[in-house]
Amino acid sequence: MPNKVVLPRDAAALIHSGDTITTSGFVGAGVPDCLLKALADHFAETGEPRDLTLVFAAGQGDGKGRGLDRLCAPGLVRRVIGGHWGLIPALGARAVKGEIEGWNFPQGVISHLFRDIAAGKPGTLTHVGLETFVDPRQGGGRVSPAASEDLVELVTLGGEEQLFYHAMPIHVALLRGSTADERGNITMEREALILDNLAQAMAVRNSGGVVIVQVDQIVAGGSLCARDVVIPGVLVDAVVEAPAELHPQTYASQYNRYFTGRYRAPQGADAPLPLEIRKVIARRCAMELPIGGTVNLGIGMPEGVASVAAEEGLLHHVTLTAEPGVIGGQPASGLDFGAAINTDAIIAQNQQFDFYDGGGLDMACLGMAETDRHGNVNVSRFGARLSGAGGFINISQNAGKLVFAGTFLADGLDVAIADGRLSIRTEGRARKFTDAVQQVTFSGPRARRMRRPVIFVTERCVFELDTDGLRLTEIAPGIDPDRDILPLMDFTPLMDRPATMDPRIFSDAPMGLRDEMLDIPLSRRIHFDPLKDILFINLSRMAIREAADIAAVKQAVESALAGLGRRVNVVVNYDLTRIEDRLAHDWADMVGDLEDRLYDRVTRYSTSAFLRRRLGETLEARRRPTIYDSEEAAQAALLGE
């Protein structure tokens, strides 16, 4: 077997003018900086290679010249197809000016495109991107008119609209691992993420190209455990041993053993966030966390939700995830974003997006830079500043519930937070609730049609996406809407009688969310809504262990309907409900009795497919109930919609 170890300059010489190249990395994790620097140096010395096409899924940079901004020299790159541009401002500025051709596609789409190119498919077919700026009807993801080619097209399949993203051959992969043997086998035991390294290597190999991998150590051929190898040597053409300064684990941490998933950090090791705007917003968002559910937290303001969840003791009761492949634990923030400590698993990025795109997320908390009267959100483009969508479109189009988080105004906002109240010391200068967003990264009208629950959380108020637009639902203590909210919006939101935001959000002590979310008394679980004329029964996370528990539920329902004198429609939440097997028959008899005497129509829901099946078996003796996967679906069925 040949020795595949080469010097950085020799690796750079393998790249030819006109090549299409792809690189690994997410923010500062897994970025092959040694190879990127070698390529930039080779171009500066020789003028070659020229006119490269760069394809990348996740943003790779620190905003200060590292990562993909190393490739910003005029003439080196001719066109870029990328997911997130915010951390590579030099390349982004050139794309906006039209000096290079630029496209911004969803991160997950590009991640899947690597896999489809490897498989020899003509492209990636998906619903992701419909009715956003990626849709050909809204620009096709072009950054400027210089990007003249149509790389995505609208198609109809089985009567449903889809987007088809065109595949292309990729000639060079610049990737990164931890250890290589002389035969080119690559392990990633010290990396924070796996990313798309294998799919990218396969895509390039099957395109007849060259795969180059940087590592931080090299061992003898045949000495690596086969189960540890992520990129087999058969796919690798060259290996470069990188110096430590060009191979940090992330751009914020040279090496953190907890990011590898091989060690667990002591609980409570991180200090709670200080009581500032970021914590206030994160606390209100954390109140929406679905106990037992799976959640994605976006970059920026939503990062604080992980810290609040840790402080409130909720990390064991919700599974936090990040799009590059982290499942469980506590996601990191800043230039460590993408990594996490105390994870349950770290999987490939393209597989994470399989899960996301298929509706696996119960909730996502994402940032919002601009929101309009229709509930559209823009996080990707602001005049000449190009941020890019990253995984935002994949996540926001497919999560079961959406929580957008951000300050009410931007640029100079300063507030005081004390004694359960909020006061504005200096208002921000830039409005974020506008008449029309500059670019649609999230489509509010599409979300409304799909009955997706969406809320918008700021430090001073909360909105929800209603059928007719944005509705103001909560106002912070100390805030006057006629002074601090309505005059600072470009449109007037819908508004009835907004509630007061929980004052615990604005006090320094922990809020006690864990006990509140895990121990809900029956008096708060059963509620008759006279406006909707529906009885809501919330059995979520409730355990039916004894006959007395069955009797208590029956009595609570009867009490809620006492004196009404007629049957009512009912929606029952069975999410994560546990009914002892020995009590299943008694439970079914009790439910049947209530249906016979008090209910008109009843629908039930649970997000767990297993529980839906078990519950169906429990109630099947009396009826054949349909158990839905969401409250929205259950209510729609109840109303015959």
C-alpha positions as CSV (number, residue, x, y, z in Angstrom):
1,M,0.0,0.0,0.0
2,P,1.4,3.5,-0.9
3,N,2.2,5.9,1.9
4,K,-0.4,8.7,1.4
5,V,1.2,11.3,3.8
6,V,2.2,14.5,2.0
7,L,3.2,18.0,2.9
8,P,0.5,20.8,2.8
9,R,2.0,22.5,-0.3
10,D,2.0,19.2,-2.2
11,A,-1.6,18.7,-1.3
12,A,-2.6,22.1,-2.5
13,A,-0.8,21.4,-5.8
14,L,-3.4,18.6,-6.4
15,I,-6.1,21.2,-7.0
16,H,-6.5,22.4,-10.6
17,S,-8.0,25.5,-12.1
18,G,-11.7,25.2,-12.7
19,D,-12.1,22.4,-10.1
20,T,-15.2,22.2,-7.9
21,I,-14.1,21.7,-4.2
22,T,-16.0,20.9,-1.0
23,T,-14.8,21.4,2.6
24,S,-15.9,20.0,6.0
25,G,-16.7,22.0,9.1
26,F,-19.4,23.7,11.2
27,V,-18.6,27.1,12.5
28,G,-15.1,26.3,14.0
29,A,-15.4,22.6,14.5
30,G,-13.9,20.2,11.9
31,V,-12.6,23.0,9.6
32,P,-9.5,21.9,7.6
33,D,-7.6,25.2,8.2
34,C,-4.3,23.7,7.4
35,L,-5.5,22.7,3.9
36,L,-7.3,26.0,3.3
37,K,-4.2,28.0,4.3
38,A,-2.0,25.8,2.0
39,L,-4.4,26.4,-0.9
40,A,-4.5,30.2,-0.3
41,D,-0.7,30.3,0.0
42,H,-0.2,28.2,-3.2
43,F,-2.5,30.6,-5.1
44,A,-0.6,33.7,-3.7
45,E,2.7,32.2,-4.8
46,T,1.8,30.7,-8.2
47,G,-1.5,32.3,-9.3
48,E,-2.9,28.8,-9.5
49,P,-5.5,27.3,-9.2
50,R,-8.0,29.8,-10.5
51,D,-11.8,30.0,-10.9
52,L,-12.7,27.3,-8.4
53,T,-16.3,26.4,-7.5
54,L,-16.8,26.0,-3.7
55,V,-19.6,23.9,-2.3
56,F,-20.2,23.8,1.5
57,A,-23.1,23.0,3.7
58,A,-22.4,24.6,7.1
59,G,-20.8,27.9,7.7
60,Q,-17.0,27.6,8.4
61,G,-15.3,30.6,9.9
62,D,-14.9,33.0,12.7
63,G,-15.8,36.2,10.9
64,K,-12.1,37.3,11.2
65,G,-10.4,35.5,8.3
66,R,-10.2,31.9,9.4
67,G,-12.1,29.1,7.6
68,L,-13.4,29.7,4.1
69,D,-12.5,33.4,4.2
70,R,-9.0,32.2,3.5
71,L,-10.1,31.7,0.0
72,C,-11.4,35.2,-0.7
73,A,-8.4,36.4,-2.9
74,P,-9.7,37.7,-6.3
75,G,-9.4,35.0,-9.0
76,L,-9.1,32.0,-6.7
77,V,-12.9,31.3,-6.4
78,R,-15.3,32.0,-9.2
79,R,-18.6,30.7,-7.7
80,V,-19.9,29.5,-4.3
81,I,-22.8,27.3,-3.4
82,G,-23.1,27.6,0.4
83,G,-25.5,27.1,3.3
84,H,-24.4,29.7,5.9
85,W,-22.4,32.8,4.9
86,G,-22.4,34.9,8.1
87,L,-19.0,33.7,9.4
88,I,-17.3,34.3,6.1
89,P,-17.9,38.1,5.5
90,A,-15.2,38.5,2.9
91,L,-16.5,35.9,0.6
92,G,-20.0,37.0,1.3
93,A,-19.3,40.6,0.4
94,R,-17.8,39.5,-2.9
95,A,-20.9,37.5,-3.7
96,V,-23.2,40.3,-2.9
97,K,-21.3,42.7,-5.2
98,G,-21.4,40.1,-8.0
99,E,-17.6,39.7,-8.1
100,I,-18.3,35.9,-7.7
101,E,-21.4,33.9,-8.5
102,G,-23.1,33.0,-5.2
103,W,-26.0,30.8,-4.2
104,N,-27.5,30.3,-0.7
105,F,-29.2,26.9,-0.3
106,P,-30.5,25.2,2.9
107,Q,-27.7,23.5,4.8
108,G,-29.5,20.2,5.0
109,V,-30.2,20.2,1.3
110,I,-26.5,20.6,0.5
111,S,-25.7,17.9,3.1
112,H,-28.1,15.6,1.3
113,L,-26.7,16.6,-2.0
114,F,-23.3,15.2,-1.1
115,R,-24.9,11.8,-0.5
116,D,-27.0,12.0,-3.7
117,I,-23.9,12.9,-5.8
118,A,-22.1,9.9,-4.2
119,A,-25.0,7.7,-5.3
120,G,-24.9,9.0,-8.8
121,K,-28.3,10.6,-8.6
122,P,-29.2,13.7,-10.7
123,G,-29.9,15.8,-7.7
124,T,-31.9,16.2,-4.4
125,L,-35.7,16.2,-4.5
126,T,-37.3,17.8,-1.4
127,H,-40.0,20.1,0.0
128,V,-37.4,22.1,1.9
129,G,-37.2,25.6,0.6
130,L,-40.7,25.9,-0.8
131,E,-42.1,29.5,-0.5
132,T,-38.8,30.9,0.7
133,F,-36.1,32.8,-1.2
134,V,-34.7,29.5,-2.3
135,D,-37.9,28.8,-4.3
136,P,-37.3,29.6,-8.0
137,R,-40.4,31.8,-7.8
138,Q,-38.6,33.9,-5.2
139,G,-35.1,34.0,-6.6
140,G,-33.8,30.4,-6.6
141,G,-31.3,31.1,-3.8
142,R,-29.2,33.6,-5.9
143,V,-27.1,36.0,-3.9
144,S,-26.8,38.4,-6.8
145,P,-27.6,38.6,-10.6
146,A,-24.1,37.3,-11.2
147,A,-25.5,33.8,-10.3
148,S,-27.3,33.4,-13.6
149,E,-27.6,29.6,-13.8
150,D,-30.7,27.8,-12.5
151,L,-29.5,25.3,-9.9
152,V,-32.9,24.6,-8.4
153,E,-36.3,24.0,-10.2
154,L,-39.9,23.7,-9.1
155,V,-41.4,20.3,-10.0
156,T,-44.7,18.5,-9.3
157,L,-44.6,15.0,-8.1
158,G,-47.7,13.1,-7.1
159,G,-49.7,16.3,-7.2
160,E,-47.3,17.9,-4.7
161,E,-44.9,20.7,-5.3
162,Q,-41.2,19.9,-4.7
163,L,-37.9,21.5,-5.3
164,F,-35.2,19.7,-7.3
165,Y,-31.6,20.8,-6.6
166,H,-29.2,19.9,-9.3
167,A,-26.3,17.6,-8.7
168,M,-22.8,18.3,-10.0
169,P,-19.4,16.5,-10.0
170,I,-17.1,17.5,-7.2
171,H,-13.4,17.2,-8.0
172,V,-11.7,17.8,-4.6
173,A,-12.7,17.3,-1.0
174,L,-10.7,19.1,1.8
175,L,-11.7,17.2,5.0
176,R,-10.5,16.8,8.5
177,G,-10.1,13.9,11.0
178,S,-8.1,13.1,14.1
179,T,-5.8,10.2,13.3
180,A,-4.7,8.7,10.0
181,D,-2.6,5.7,9.3
182,E,-0.2,5.7,6.4
183,R,-2.8,4.0,4.2
184,G,-5.2,6.9,4.5
185,N,-7.7,5.4,7.0
186,I,-9.2,8.3,9.1
187,T,-10.6,8.3,12.6
188,M,-12.3,11.2,14.4
189,E,-12.0,10.4,18.1
190,R,-10.9,13.9,19.1
191,E,-13.2,15.8,16.8
192,A,-16.4,17.4,18.2
193,L,-18.4,16.4,15.1
194,I,-18.5,13.8,12.4
195,L,-20.3,16.0,9.9
196,D,-20.5,14.9,6.2
197,N,-17.0,13.7,5.9
198,L,-17.9,10.2,4.6
199,A,-20.5,11.4,2.2
200,Q,-18.2,14.1,0.8
201,A,-15.4,11.7,0.3
202,M,-17.7,9.2,-1.5
203,A,-19.1,12.0,-3.7
204,V,-15.7,13.1,-4.7
205,R,-14.3,9.6,-5.2
206,N,-17.3,8.7,-7.4
207,S,-16.9,12.0,-9.4
208,G,-13.3,10.8,-10.2
209,G,-11.8,13.4,-7.9
210,V,-9.2,13.7,-5.1
211,V,-9.9,13.4,-1.4
212,I,-7.4,15.2,0.9
213,V,-7.7,15.0,4.7
214,Q,-5.8,16.9,7.4
215,V,-5.3,15.2,10.8
216,D,-3.3,15.9,14.0
217,Q,-1.4,12.6,14.1
218,I,-0.3,9.8,11.9
219,V,0.2,6.2,12.9
220,A,1.5,3.1,11.1
221,G,-0.6,1.5,8.4
222,G,-3.0,-1.1,9.7
223,S,-2.9,0.0,13.3
224,L,-6.3,1.6,13.5
225,C,-9.4,-0.2,14.8
226,A,-11.7,-0.8,11.9
227,R,-14.8,0.3,13.9
228,D,-13.2,3.6,14.6
229,V,-12.5,4.5,11.0
230,V,-14.9,7.1,9.6
231,I,-13.3,7.6,6.2
232,P,-11.8,4.4,4.8
233,G,-8.4,4.7,3.2
234,V,-9.8,3.5,-0.1
235,L,-11.5,6.9,-0.5
236,V,-8.5,9.0,0.5
237,D,-5.7,10.1,-1.8
238,A,-3.6,12.3,0.5
239,V,-3.2,13.0,4.2
240,V,-1.6,16.1,5.8
241,E,-0.4,16.3,9.4
242,A,-1.5,19.7,10.6
243,P,0.2,21.8,13.3
244,A,-1.8,22.4,16.5
245,E,-2.5,26.1,15.7
246,L,-4.2,25.0,12.4
247,H,-6.1,22.1,14.0
248,P,-8.1,23.5,17.0
249,Q,-11.0,21.4,18.0
250,T,-13.2,24.5,17.6
251,Y,-12.4,28.2,17.1
252,A,-13.1,28.7,20.8
253,S,-11.4,25.6,22.3
254,Q,-8.1,24.1,21.4
255,Y,-9.3,20.8,22.9
256,N,-12.2,20.0,25.2
257,R,-12.4,16.3,26.0
258,Y,-16.1,16.6,26.8
259,F,-16.9,17.6,23.2
260,T,-15.6,14.2,21.9
261,G,-18.5,12.4,23.6
262,R,-16.0,10.1,25.3
263,Y,-16.2,11.8,28.7
264,R,-19.0,13.4,30.7
265,A,-18.6,16.8,32.4
266,P,-19.7,17.1,36.1
267,Q,-23.2,18.4,36.5
268,G,-23.4,22.1,37.4
269,A,-20.0,22.8,36.1
270,D,-21.2,25.9,34.1
271,A,-22.3,29.0,35.9
272,P,-25.9,30.2,35.2
273,L,-26.3,33.1,32.7
274,P,-26.4,36.5,34.3
275,L,-29.9,38.2,34.4
276,E,-29.7,40.1,31.2
277,I,-31.8,40.4,28.0
278,R,-30.5,37.0,26.7
279,K,-31.5,35.2,29.8
280,V,-34.9,36.8,29.9
281,I,-35.7,35.7,26.4
282,A,-34.2,32.2,26.9
283,R,-36.3,31.7,30.1
284,R,-39.5,32.5,28.3
285,C,-38.5,30.1,25.5
286,A,-37.6,27.4,28.0
287,M,-41.2,27.5,29.2
288,E,-42.2,26.0,25.9
289,L,-39.9,23.0,26.1
290,P,-41.8,19.8,25.6
291,I,-40.9,17.4,28.4
292,G,-39.9,14.1,26.9
293,G,-39.5,15.8,23.5
294,T,-36.7,16.4,21.0
295,V,-35.6,20.0,20.4
296,N,-33.3,22.0,18.1
297,L,-31.7,25.2,19.4
298,G,-30.5,27.6,16.8
299,I,-27.4,29.8,16.8
300,G,-27.5,33.2,18.6
301,M,-30.2,34.1,21.0
302,P,-31.6,30.5,21.3
303,E,-28.3,29.2,22.5
304,G,-29.2,30.5,26.0
305,V,-32.1,28.1,26.3
306,A,-29.6,25.2,26.9
307,S,-28.1,27.1,29.8
308,V,-31.5,27.9,31.3
309,A,-32.6,24.2,30.9
310,A,-29.5,23.2,32.8
311,E,-30.1,25.7,35.6
312,E,-33.7,24.6,35.9
313,G,-32.8,20.9,36.0
314,L,-34.6,20.1,32.7
315,L,-31.8,18.6,30.6
316,H,-32.7,15.0,31.7
317,H,-36.3,15.6,30.6
318,V,-35.8,16.9,27.1
319,T,-33.4,16.0,24.3
320,L,-31.6,18.9,22.9
321,T,-30.0,18.6,19.5
322,A,-27.9,20.6,17.0
323,E,-28.0,20.3,13.3
324,P,-24.4,19.0,12.7
325,G,-25.3,15.8,14.4
326,V,-25.4,16.3,18.2
327,I,-28.1,14.5,20.1
328,G,-28.7,15.0,23.8
329,G,-26.6,16.8,26.4
330,Q,-26.0,20.5,26.5
331,P,-25.1,22.3,23.3
332,A,-22.2,24.8,23.5
333,S,-22.4,28.4,22.4
334,G,-20.4,31.1,20.6
335,L,-17.6,29.8,18.5
336,D,-18.0,26.4,20.2
337,F,-21.6,26.2,18.7
338,G,-22.3,22.9,17.1
339,A,-20.4,21.0,19.8
340,A,-22.0,19.8,23.0
341,I,-21.1,18.2,26.3
342,N,-22.7,15.0,27.9
343,T,-24.2,13.9,24.6
344,D,-26.2,10.8,24.0
345,A,-24.9,10.4,20.5
346,I,-23.0,12.2,17.7
347,I,-24.2,11.2,14.2
348,A,-23.5,12.3,10.7
349,Q,-25.0,15.7,9.7
350,N,-26.9,14.3,6.7
351,Q,-28.6,11.8,8.9
352,Q,-29.5,14.5,11.4
353,F,-31.2,16.3,8.6
354,D,-33.1,13.1,7.6
355,F,-34.6,13.2,11.0
356,Y,-35.3,16.9,11.0
357,D,-36.8,16.9,7.5
358,G,-39.1,14.0,8.3
359,G,-40.7,15.9,11.2
360,G,-38.6,14.4,14.0
361,L,-38.4,17.6,16.0
362,D,-41.1,18.3,18.6
363,M,-39.9,21.9,18.9
364,A,-37.3,24.3,17.5
365,C,-36.1,27.5,19.0
366,L,-34.6,29.7,16.3
367,G,-33.4,33.3,16.0
368,M,-35.4,36.1,14.3
369,A,-33.9,39.2,12.8
370,E,-36.9,40.5,10.9
371,T,-40.6,39.6,11.2
372,D,-43.5,41.0,9.3
373,R,-47.3,41.2,9.7
374,H,-47.8,37.8,7.9
375,G,-45.4,36.0,10.2
376,N,-42.6,35.7,7.6
377,V,-39.1,35.7,9.2
378,N,-35.8,36.8,7.7
379,V,-32.5,35.7,9.1
380,S,-30.6,35.4,5.9
381,R,-30.1,38.8,4.1
382,F,-30.1,42.4,5.2
383,G,-29.2,44.8,2.4
384,A,-25.5,44.2,1.6
385,R,-25.0,42.0,4.6
386,L,-25.4,38.3,3.7
387,S,-25.9,35.9,6.6
388,G,-27.3,32.9,4.8
389,A,-29.9,30.4,5.9
390,G,-27.8,27.6,7.3
391,G,-30.1,24.9,8.6
392,F,-32.8,27.4,9.5
393,I,-35.1,26.5,6.5
394,N,-34.9,22.7,7.1
395,I,-35.6,23.1,10.8
396,S,-38.3,25.8,10.6
397,Q,-40.3,24.1,7.9
398,N,-40.4,20.7,9.6
399,A,-40.4,21.1,13.4
400,G,-43.7,20.4,15.2
401,K,-43.6,23.7,17.1
402,L,-41.6,26.8,16.5
403,V,-40.4,29.4,18.9
404,F,-38.6,32.4,17.4
405,A,-36.4,34.3,19.8
406,G,-34.9,37.8,19.6
407,T,-34.9,41.3,21.0
408,F,-37.8,43.5,20.1
409,L,-35.5,46.2,18.7
410,A,-31.9,46.0,17.6
411,D,-28.9,48.3,17.7
412,G,-28.4,50.0,21.1
413,L,-31.2,48.5,23.1
414,D,-30.5,48.7,26.9
415,V,-32.8,47.5,29.6
416,A,-33.0,47.2,33.4
417,I,-34.3,44.0,34.9
418,A,-35.1,43.7,38.6
419,D,-37.8,42.7,41.1
420,G,-39.9,40.9,38.5
421,R,-40.1,43.9,36.1
422,L,-38.5,45.2,32.9
423,S,-37.8,48.8,32.1
424,I,-36.3,50.3,29.0
425,R,-33.3,52.6,29.6
426,T,-32.3,53.1,26.0
427,E,-34.4,52.0,23.0
428,G,-32.9,50.2,20.1
429,R,-32.6,52.1,16.8
430,A,-33.5,49.4,14.4
431,R,-37.1,48.0,14.0
432,K,-37.4,44.2,13.7
433,F,-41.2,44.0,13.3
434,T,-41.6,45.4,9.8
435,D,-44.3,45.7,7.2
436,A,-42.4,43.3,4.8
437,V,-39.2,41.3,5.4
438,Q,-36.3,41.8,3.0
439,Q,-36.1,38.1,2.3
440,V,-38.4,35.2,3.3
441,T,-36.3,32.6,5.2
442,F,-39.5,31.3,6.9
443,S,-42.9,31.5,5.3
444,G,-45.6,32.5,7.8
445,P,-48.5,31.8,5.4
446,R,-47.2,28.3,4.7
447,A,-47.0,27.6,8.4
448,R,-50.6,28.8,8.9
449,R,-51.8,26.6,6.2
450,M,-50.1,23.6,7.8
451,R,-51.5,24.6,11.2
452,R,-48.0,24.9,12.7
453,P,-47.9,26.5,16.2
454,V,-45.5,29.4,16.1
455,I,-44.7,32.0,18.8
456,F,-42.3,35.0,18.8
457,V,-40.5,35.7,22.1
458,T,-38.9,39.1,22.9
459,E,-37.7,40.6,26.1
460,R,-40.9,42.7,26.4
461,C,-43.7,40.8,24.8
462,V,-44.7,37.6,23.1
463,F,-46.6,37.1,19.8
464,E,-48.2,34.1,18.3
465,L,-49.0,33.3,14.6
466,D,-52.8,33.4,14.3
467,T,-54.9,32.6,11.3
468,D,-55.1,36.4,10.4
469,G,-51.5,37.4,11.3
470,L,-49.5,38.1,14.4
471,R,-51.3,38.4,17.7
472,L,-49.9,40.1,20.8
473,T,-50.5,37.6,23.6
474,E,-48.1,38.6,26.5
475,I,-46.6,41.8,27.8
476,A,-43.7,42.0,30.3
477,P,-44.4,43.6,33.8
478,G,-43.3,47.3,33.6
479,I,-44.0,47.6,29.9
480,D,-46.6,49.9,28.5
481,P,-47.8,48.7,25.1
482,D,-48.8,52.1,23.9
483,R,-45.3,53.4,24.7
484,D,-43.0,50.5,24.4
485,I,-44.5,48.2,21.8
486,L,-47.1,49.4,19.3
487,P,-45.4,52.7,18.2
488,L,-42.2,50.7,17.5
489,M,-43.8,48.3,15.0
490,D,-44.5,49.0,11.3
491,F,-47.9,47.3,11.7
492,T,-50.6,46.9,14.3
493,P,-50.8,43.3,15.6
494,L,-54.0,41.6,16.5
495,M,-54.7,42.0,20.2
496,D,-57.4,41.2,22.7
497,R,-56.3,41.2,26.3
498,P,-52.6,40.2,26.5
499,A,-51.6,38.3,29.5
500,T,-48.7,39.4,31.7
501,M,-45.4,37.6,31.2
502,D,-44.4,35.5,34.2
503,P,-42.6,37.8,36.7
504,R,-40.2,34.9,37.6
505,I,-38.6,35.5,34.2
506,F,-37.4,38.9,35.5
507,S,-36.1,37.8,38.9
508,D,-32.6,36.5,39.7
509,A,-33.7,33.2,41.4
510,P,-34.3,30.0,39.5
511,M,-37.9,29.7,38.3
512,G,-38.6,26.2,39.4
513,L,-39.6,25.0,35.9
514,R,-38.7,21.4,36.5
515,D,-41.3,20.9,39.3
516,E,-43.9,22.9,37.5
517,M,-43.6,20.9,34.3
518,L,-43.3,17.5,35.9
519,D,-45.9,17.8,38.6
520,I,-49.1,19.2,37.3
521,P,-52.2,18.8,39.6
522,L,-55.4,17.5,38.1
523,S,-57.1,20.9,38.7
524,R,-54.8,22.3,36.1
525,R,-55.1,19.4,33.7
526,I,-58.8,19.6,33.0
527,H,-60.2,22.8,31.5
528,F,-63.5,23.6,29.7
529,D,-63.1,26.4,27.1
530,P,-66.6,27.9,26.7
531,L,-65.5,29.9,23.6
532,K,-64.4,26.8,21.7
533,D,-67.0,24.7,23.5
534,I,-64.3,22.0,24.1
535,L,-63.2,20.2,27.2
536,F,-59.4,19.8,27.2
537,I,-58.0,17.0,29.2
538,N,-54.2,17.0,29.6
539,L,-52.8,13.7,30.7
540,S,-49.3,14.4,29.4
541,R,-46.6,12.7,31.5
542,M,-49.2,11.5,34.0
543,A,-48.8,8.0,35.5
544,I,-51.9,5.9,36.2
545,R,-50.5,3.4,38.7
546,E,-53.5,2.7,41.0
547,A,-57.3,2.4,40.8
548,A,-57.4,5.6,42.8
549,D,-55.7,7.5,39.9
550,I,-58.5,6.4,37.6
551,A,-61.1,7.4,40.0
552,A,-59.5,10.8,40.5
553,V,-59.5,11.5,36.7
554,K,-63.1,10.5,36.4
555,Q,-64.1,12.8,39.3
556,A,-62.2,15.7,37.9
557,V,-63.9,15.4,34.5
558,E,-67.3,15.2,36.1
559,S,-66.6,18.2,38.3
560,A,-65.5,20.3,35.3
561,L,-68.7,19.5,33.5
562,A,-71.0,19.7,36.5
563,G,-74.1,21.8,35.9
564,L,-73.5,22.1,32.1
565,G,-76.4,19.8,31.3
566,R,-75.3,18.7,27.9
567,R,-72.7,16.7,26.1
568,V,-69.4,18.4,25.0
569,N,-66.6,17.8,22.5
570,V,-63.4,16.6,24.1
571,V,-59.7,16.7,23.2
572,V,-57.4,14.5,25.3
573,N,-53.6,14.8,25.4
574,Y,-52.0,11.4,26.0
575,D,-48.4,12.5,25.4
576,L,-46.0,10.3,27.5
577,T,-48.9,9.1,29.6
578,R,-48.2,5.8,31.4
579,I,-51.0,3.4,32.2
580,E,-50.1,0.2,34.1
581,D,-50.9,-2.9,32.1
582,R,-53.0,-4.3,34.9
583,L,-55.2,-1.2,34.9
584,A,-55.7,-1.0,31.1
585,H,-59.1,-2.7,31.2
586,D,-60.3,-0.5,34.1
587,W,-59.1,2.6,32.3
588,A,-61.0,1.7,29.2
589,D,-64.2,1.1,31.1
590,M,-63.9,4.5,32.8
591,V,-63.3,6.3,29.5
592,G,-66.2,4.4,27.9
593,D,-68.5,5.5,30.8
594,L,-67.6,9.1,30.4
595,E,-68.1,8.9,26.6
596,D,-71.6,7.3,27.1
597,R,-72.7,9.9,29.6
598,L,-70.9,13.2,29.0
599,Y,-69.0,13.3,25.6
600,D,-70.3,14.2,22.2
601,R,-67.2,13.8,20.0
602,V,-63.7,13.0,21.4
603,T,-60.3,13.0,19.8
604,R,-57.0,12.1,21.3
605,Y,-53.3,12.7,20.5
606,S,-49.8,11.7,21.4
607,T,-46.5,12.5,19.7
608,S,-45.3,9.0,20.5
609,A,-46.1,6.4,17.8
610,F,-45.6,3.6,20.4
611,L,-48.1,5.2,22.8
612,R,-50.6,5.8,20.0
613,R,-50.5,2.1,19.2
614,R,-50.7,1.0,22.9
615,L,-53.5,3.5,23.6
616,G,-55.4,2.2,20.6
617,E,-55.1,-1.3,21.9
618,T,-56.3,-0.2,25.4
619,L,-59.5,1.5,24.1
620,E,-60.2,-0.9,21.2
621,A,-62.4,-3.2,23.3
622,R,-65.1,-0.5,23.4
623,R,-64.4,1.5,20.2
624,R,-61.8,1.9,17.5
625,P,-60.4,5.4,18.3
626,T,-58.1,7.3,16.1
627,I,-55.2,8.8,18.0
628,Y,-53.6,11.7,16.3
629,D,-49.9,12.9,16.4
630,S,-50.6,16.5,17.5
631,E,-53.1,18.7,19.2
632,E,-53.7,20.6,16.0
633,A,-54.6,17.4,14.1
634,A,-56.9,16.3,17.0
635,Q,-58.7,19.6,17.1
636,A,-59.1,19.7,13.3
637,A,-60.5,16.2,13.3
638,L,-62.9,17.2,16.1
639,L,-64.2,20.2,14.0
640,G,-64.3,18.1,10.8
641,E,-61.7,20.2,9.0
